[in-house]
Amino acid sequence: MTRKIILMLAFIMVFAPSSLFCQETPRLRLGILPVIDTLPLFVADEKGLFSKNNLDVVLVPFNSAIERDAALASGKLDGYFGDLISVTLLNNSGQDLRVVTQSYHTNSTCRMFALLAGPKSGINSITQTENVDIAISEASIIEYFLDEMISKEKIDSSRIKKMEVRAIPIRYQMLMANNIKLALLPEPLVSKAVAGGAVVIADDRNLDTTATIIAIKERILKKKPEIGQRFLDAYSESVKMINSKPSFFKDILVNKTRFPASLKDKYRLPPFPDVVLPTHDDINRVEQWLFEKNLISERLAYDKIVWAK
């Protein structure tokens, strides 16, 4: 009898491993950009937090948001790292993305985006920006944050001149070469520009809004909600690790996000928010801005943008 049981078990193990003894690890392909806000994703990957939560996350790097969005539209990605501007535009164009968490929320103690005056511009106050070209990327988080900063400072928006310079490195180079007087840039280029003599005349510290997000396709979350939860569990653990000992993860920051090694020791990592959705107000502000610029024709319901579990 014992021999028969052993043979039966052996038969089951050989011919039915997938159904009884193995569970396929779901794969999630996320498009990302080489910026500071993606650090929790890289740490989760490097420290095995995704695999710990039985999830295979493939981080697919892109040099620009345009390349990332094209890959997303062609079905090569399951989700992406981006911002509320892009996710709203993509969903209005027929995509089915849902924000699962913020990546970064503006923080009163740390800047992430800043309006800078060039080293030889002679500008040292936001009141001097009227009728001076400001280099930005239009219809993006950069332009949105510029408008938010101007509004906060009570500057007449009709007297603000915007100049399209979409590539961030070129925008930085033009500012530092005094080819333009003003530019809005993200960190770490803000710190690098300041070290080179540029002047910060406004930043995002008092905006109190969602800056960047992570979104996954709704059909995946609807069919297998456990994938979304596993991802968030791993992401949350990564955020806690970074926030508890930020200096331990600066090497990953340099190696994975093109962060200048020369700034590593001086730069203070911002606190990353734990898993949390953008507020209704954050999304309403973005949609109102896009609507006023005729970039969208209708507003989407909150649960058409975020993952309302």
N, C-alpha and C positions, 0 to 999 in steps of 0.2 A: 504493500500500500504506500509506504513511504517513498519507494522508488517511483511509483506512478505520479505522486504529487510533485516530486522534483522534476520529472520529465515534463509535466504539464506547465509548471512555472517557467521552465527553460523555453518551452514552445511559445508562451505568451511574450516573454522578454524578447525573443528573436523576431516574431512576426507582428507584434502590436506595440512597438515602443512609442510611436507618436501619440497614440490615444491614451495610453496608461502611464507611461513613465517619462515622457518628454513634453514640454510645453514651449511652443515656439515663442521666441522673444520678439515682441512687436518692434518695428523699426519706424523711426520718425526722422525725416530729413528736414533740417531747419536751415534756411538761408540767413547768413549773418554778415555783419560789416566789422571791419577791424577797429572798433572803438571801445572806449573804457567800459561802457555800459554792458558789454558782452562778457565781462570777466566772470560773473557767476556761472555762465554757460560753460566756459572753458575750464573752470575749477571743477564743476560737476563732472565733466568729461575726464579730466586728468586724474581726479581722485576716485573714479569708479562709482560715483553716486548714481548715475543712470543705470548701470548694470546691476548695482545693488538693489534697485527698485524694479528689476526685470524689464528693462527698457533699453533698446538699442537706439541711441540718438546720434545721428550723423550731422555734424556741424559743417555746412557747406559755405566756405568763404566767398565773398564777392567784393570787388573794389568799389562798386557804386550801387546806389539804390536802384538805378535804372536796370542794371544787369540782374540784380536780385529779383525785381518785380517781373522781368521778362521770363525768368526761370520759373517763377511762381505761376504765372499765367499759362505757361506751357505744360504745367502738371509735373514738373521735375522736383517740386518741393511740397512738403506736407504742412509747412508753416514757416514763420520767419521772425526775425528781430527787426522792429521798425519803430514807428511812432503813430500817434493818433491821426495825424494828417494823412499819412499813406494808407492806413488801414481803412479809413473812411472813404477815401477816393477809390481804393481797390474794391471795396464792397459795393460802392455805387456803380462800379463798372461791371458788376456781375460775379465777383469773387465771393466766396462763402467763408471768410475768415472770422474767427472769434478771438478776442483778446482774452488770454488766460491769466495774465498778471502784468503789472507794471514792471519794467526793468529799472527805471529811474524816475524819481519824482524830484522836482526842484527842491533844493534844500537851503534853508536860511543861513547855514554856516559854510556852505561850499558852492562855488560857482561851477557850472558845466558849460554854459554858453555865455559869450560876452561880446559886446560891441566895442571894438577897438579903434583907436586913432593911430595912424602911422607915426613912426619915430620923428619925422620931420614935417608933420602935418600942421603943427601949431594949434591943434585942437586938444583941449583938455576937459571939455564939458559937453554934455549931451545937448545943451542949449545952442551949441555952435554947429549942430548937424544940419540945420535947415538949408536946403538948396545945395547940399554937397552930396555927391554920389556915394552911396553905401553899397558895397559889394555883398551880394547874397545869392542864394539859390531860390528862385521863385516857386510858389506853390509847394513849399516845404516847411518843415519844422523851423528852419532858419528864418524864413520870412515871417512865419507866425510869431515866433519869439521876438523878432524885431518890432513888430506891430504892438505886441503886448508891452514891451519895454517903453516904447514911445507913449503909449496910452497911460502907463503908470506915471510917467514924468510930465504928463499934460502938454506934450509937444504937438503942434499942429501937423497932423498926418498929411495934409494936402501939400505941405512944403518939404516933405521927405522924398528924396530922389533915390530910387533903387536901380542898381546896376547888376544885371545877371552875370554871375561868374560861378557856374555850377560846381566845378571841381574845387574841393576844399584846399588841396595843396597849392593850386594856382592862386586862389584867393589870398592865401597866406603869403605867398611869394610876392604878389603884386603889392600887398600892404607894406611889407618890409622893404621893398625896393622903391617905395614912395611913388608907385605908378597909380595908386589910389590912396585916398586919405582915410577912408573908413571901411571897415569890414566886420561882419559878424561871423565869429568862429567858435568851434567847440574846443574843450580841453582834449589833449594836452597842448594844442597849438596856441591856446590863449596864454598859458604859462611861458611857452617858448617865445612868443611874440613880446611879452612883457620883459623877459630877460634880454631881448634884443632892442629894447627902448620904446616899444609901443605902449599906449596908455589905455587902460580900461575906463570907459566912460559910462557904461551901464552893463548890468549882467542879469542873470535869471534868478538870483537868490530871493527876490521878493515876489516872484510870480505865482508860487504855490499851485503848481499844476503838474499833470503827468507829462514827462518828457519823452520817454521811450517805453515800448511795450514788447511783449512776445505774443504772437497770435498763431493759432493752429486752425486748419480747415475744419469747418463745422461738421462735415459729413463724417470725419474721423471721430470727433468728440461725441457725435450722436450715436454712431454705431458701436464704438468702444470707449465709453466714458472713463474706464479704468486707465486708459492710456494717458488722458489728461491729468488724472489724479496722481499717477506714478511720476509723471514729469514734474508736477508741482511739488511733490514730496522731495524729490531729488534737488530741485531748484532751491527750495526753502532751506534744506540742509546746507547747500553751498553758500547761500547768503549769510547764514549764521556763522559759518566757518570764517568767511572773509571779514565780516564785521567784528568778530572777536579778536582776530589777529591779522589786520590788513597788511602789515609789512611782510608777512610770510608769503604773500601771493604776488608780490611785485615782479618777481622773475617771470611768472606766467603772463602777467600784464605786458611786459616788454617783449616776450617771445611770441605772443599770439596777436597782439593788437597794434604793433608798430609804434608802441609808446617809446619815445626817445630814452635811451639808456642814461643819457646825461641828466635827465630830470628825475630818475627813479628815486634817489635818496631824498630829494627835496619835496617831491609831490606827496600830498596827503590824500589818500584815497577817500572818496566820499562814502558816507554810509548808504548801503543799498537797501531799498525797502523789501520787507518780507513779502510773501505772496499776498497781493491785494489787487483788486480791480480798480480801474479809473472810476472816479465818481461821475454821477450824472452831470454835475456842473462842468467837469473837465470836458466831457464829450459835447455838451451843449455849446460851450464856448468855441470849440473847434468847428462844429457844424455851422454855427452862426457865421464864423469867419469865412468858411468855405462858401457858404450860401451867398454872402455879400460880395464875394469875388467871382460869382457865377461859375464856380468850380464844381458845384453839385446843384441839381435841380430840385431835390427833395431831401428831407431829413429822414434818417433811419431810426427805428426804435432802439432803445438801449440794448435790448437782448438780441438785436441784429448786429451788434458790434462786439459785445462782450459775451463770455461763456457764463450764462446764468444757470449754474448747475442745479 
